[in-house]
Amino acid sequence: MKGKKPVNRGQEKDSSFQNGKTSSNLFNSTPRNSNRGVCFFYQLKLFYFSIMNVTIVGASGYSGRQLVSILAGHPKVNLMGVTSRTYAGNPVESSIPHLRGKVEGLTFTNPSIKELCENTDCDLFFLALPHGTAASYAIPLLNAGKKVIDLSADFRLKTDQCYQEFYGSPHPEPEWLGRATYGLPEIHNFSWEDSSLIASPGCYPTSILIPLFPLLKDGLIEESGIVANSMSGVSGAGRNATEKLLYCERNESAGPYGLPKHRHLSEIEEQLSLASSNDVIISFHPHLAPMNRGICSTISVSAKEGLNRKKVLDSWKSFYRGRKFVHLLDEGEFPDVAHVAGTNRIDLSVNEDKRTGRYTICSAEDNLIKGAGGQAVQSMNICQGYEEGEGLP
């Protein structure tokens, strides 16, 4: 369905449809006038052409499984393919039991890249693959005229030099780094016309960029001396059978990792530098916490021209006006992972530290939804002309 235009939501549904089916007598009856008949069939065409045929490549990890769960219940998506080398041949609901009854007949497959590229029925491919591997799928798909939303880090950065510095090897397709869209919907405006490749942001960057981007843009905080401490649920480390992720290793245990130069630092600093028009360098301290999912970030920044909590709130309210997934908390309230788990929401708070002349900014999100699959679907909704929160918790 190449070249289809975003659908006007006022034209998406017709009273003739019940649970996605049409009443047969409507086809057999003769319209009172030809205009009414033309209008009906035009609406019928819009209804069916508003459905997006989607395939998820690499659905065995936590982010991929969450993506399957979201897209399986999305009213504008036909989830036609779910791939996994590990589970190829198995029914999806046997490997993701909470989807029993929702994905009947859907089976994991393991097609070749060539077979994916030759699939003329699929409109969009979500890549839930490790960095490095994702690019080997993305480029052939893009060259075949497909749309791609990549959840890996392969296309989040703008330069091969930065990619090499943080990921330890040259980028396999550096010419595409400048062509991809950084898919953080609350900060950037984008569409399929801008690029057919959307690089969905990382979980840590989302929790830091959303609170800081408007404040740097409005000149309310200093560009230097930014310190971000973040705690992630164990699912953020991936679905790997390693010793450090065993229950007895993680239960009743929390600690830092990836210091002093976690890979996500690259996209955090690159995006913050766009907000301020100067190079921004921050101190970022990720921690693994004994919880399944979620990210909580506490960020300390120096105020410009004195502390004024209201100015920070006004900046957020102005920048995020109409964005349903950004929630600002009242004074005295603090973001809590338990309050956002299972949602595509990010909660923000700000407090004045008069002793140091700094703001203490906090955020909380679900790392698998707002920090991964949910945000990717949010980007799809926007590019397709659907309501931004369509199908999202």
Helices and strands as residue ranges (DSSP letters): G 9-11, E 17-18, E 21-22, H 24-28, H 34-49, E 52-57, H 62-72, E 77-83, H 92-95, G 97-99, E 108-109, H 113-117, E 124-127, H 133-143, E 147-150, H 160-167, G 174-176, E 181-182, E 197-199, H 203-217, E 226-232, G 234-237, G 243-245, H 247-250, E 255-256, H 265-276, E 282-288, E 295-302, H 309-319, E 326-328, H 337-340, E 346-353, E 358-365, I 369-373, H 374-384
